[in-house]
Amino acid sequence: MKKIIFALLVLSHTVWACASELSMCTANKGAYISGTVTSAPKFATSSTVIKGVRLTHTRLYLRAEQDGKSYDVAMGNVYAVDYVKNATTMPRSLAAIKINDRLSLCGKKYTSGTGIHWVHSNCGDVPTASAPNGSVKIFSTSGSVGANLERSQNYCYLWD
């Protein structure tokens, strides 16, 4: 009986956390997806350089709880809280994401294909559907949601 009550408590906490994240994402003009990571994060290099900073990404796949689809997730490394300028590996915070982790994502869905990007800060601008104030957060085993891993604004000057 105690196990059932504990399981219900965890489940109710998780449902509340998802609803809260959805509400925040909607307020930030983003598309919300939560789900389970199905592929380990991989570093994706780029030839794009702005003001001496190479724009790289971390990519992974996530099975969404909302529709069961597999989403390609592209996370901008310059927005990671522990990004190192022009690093050739992904930030540790993003590399720490593991297969079977549950993520809460707020961003912009791809216009073609199944994926989501812009899962990062919008540098304090007023959020719009084309430039939401996005996020990448990990759900703990208890159902609570961690801090946004893509909240850094250190490189916002690149787009000024």
N, C-alpha and C positions, 0 to 999 in steps of 0.2 A: 504494500500500500504506500509506504514512504517513497519508493522508487517512482511510482505512478504520479504522486503529488509533485515530486521533484521534477519529473519530466514535463508535467503540465506547466509548472512554474517557469522552466527554461523556455518552453514553447511560447508561452504568453509574452515573455520578455522579448523573444526573437520577433514575434509578430508586431509588437509595439515598436521595436527598433526599426523594422522595415517600413512601417507606416510613417514614422518620424523622418526617416531618410527620404522617402518618397515625397513627403510634404516639403522638406527643405530643398530638394532637387527641383521640384516644380516651381517653388518661389525663386530659384536661381535660373529659371528658364531652360533647364536641362531635361534630357531623357533619362529615366531611372531604370537601371537593370541591377538585379542582385542574382547571385548564383555561385556555382562551384567551379573553381579553376580546374581545367582539364589538360592543360599543357604547362610545363615549366616556363617561366619568363625567359625570353631570349633578347639579347642586345641586337638592335638594328641600327647600322650606321647610315650615314646620309652624306651626300655631297653638298648639301646646303650649309653655307656659312654666313652668318649675319654678324657684322661688327666683330669679327674674329672668333666667334663662338659657333662651333659645329653643332647643328641640331640633330640629335640622335633620339631614338625611341627605345622603349622596352615593350616587347609584344608578348601576348599570351592569349590563350583561348579560354572562354568561360561558357558553361552551359547555364543559360538563364532560367531562373525559377518562373518567370512570367510566361514564357512561351516555349520553353524546352529547346530553343535554338542554340546553336554554338556560335558565339560572338568572337570575332577577332577584336582584341582590345589593344589599342595603341596609346601608350603613355609617354608624354613628352618628358625626357630626362631632365631638361633644364628646370622643370617645376618640382622635381623631387627635393625633399627637405635636405638631403645629403648629397646633392649633385656636386661633382668636381668638374670644373671647366675643362672641356675637350677630352674627357676621359674616354678610353676605348673599351670600357666595361660598364655595365649598368650600375646605377646607384645601389648601395647595400640594402636600402629600405625596400626597393623594388625586387632585388634579387632574393630577398627573404620570403617572398610570396611563394607558396608551395602548391603542388597539385593537391586537390581536395580542400584547400582553403576556401572559405566563403567570402566573397567580396560584395561591397556596395559601391556601385558606380553611378556617377552623374556626369553626363556629357552630351555629346551630339552623335546621333546614329549616322552611320555611313549613308550617303545618298545612293550608292550602288553596292551590292553585296551586303553581308550581314556582319556588322561590326560597330564599334563605338570608339570615338576619339574625343579630343577636347575635354578629357577627364582631369582637368587641372584648373588652377586659379585663372581668373580672367583679369588679374592685375588691378582689381578695384574698379574696373569699368562697370557701368550699369549692365547687368546681364541681359542678353537677348537670345532668341532661339538659335541664332547663328554663332553666338559667342557666349555660351552659358558660363556660369561660375561653377566649374565641375569639381569632381573629387574622386579619389580612390581610397576606400576604407576597408579594413579587414574586420570581419565579425569574429569575436572571440568564441570559444566553445560554450560560454554561458549565454551567448546571444547579444552581448553588448557590442557596440561599434567603436572601433579605434579612431584615432585622429586621421585627418586627410594626409595621405602620403605625398600628394601633389599640390601642396599649398605654398611652396616657396615663391616669393616675388622678387628674388635677387636679380633675375635676368629680364624683368619686365621692360627695362630700358631698350631691349633689342627691337621692340615694336613701336617705340616713340618716334 
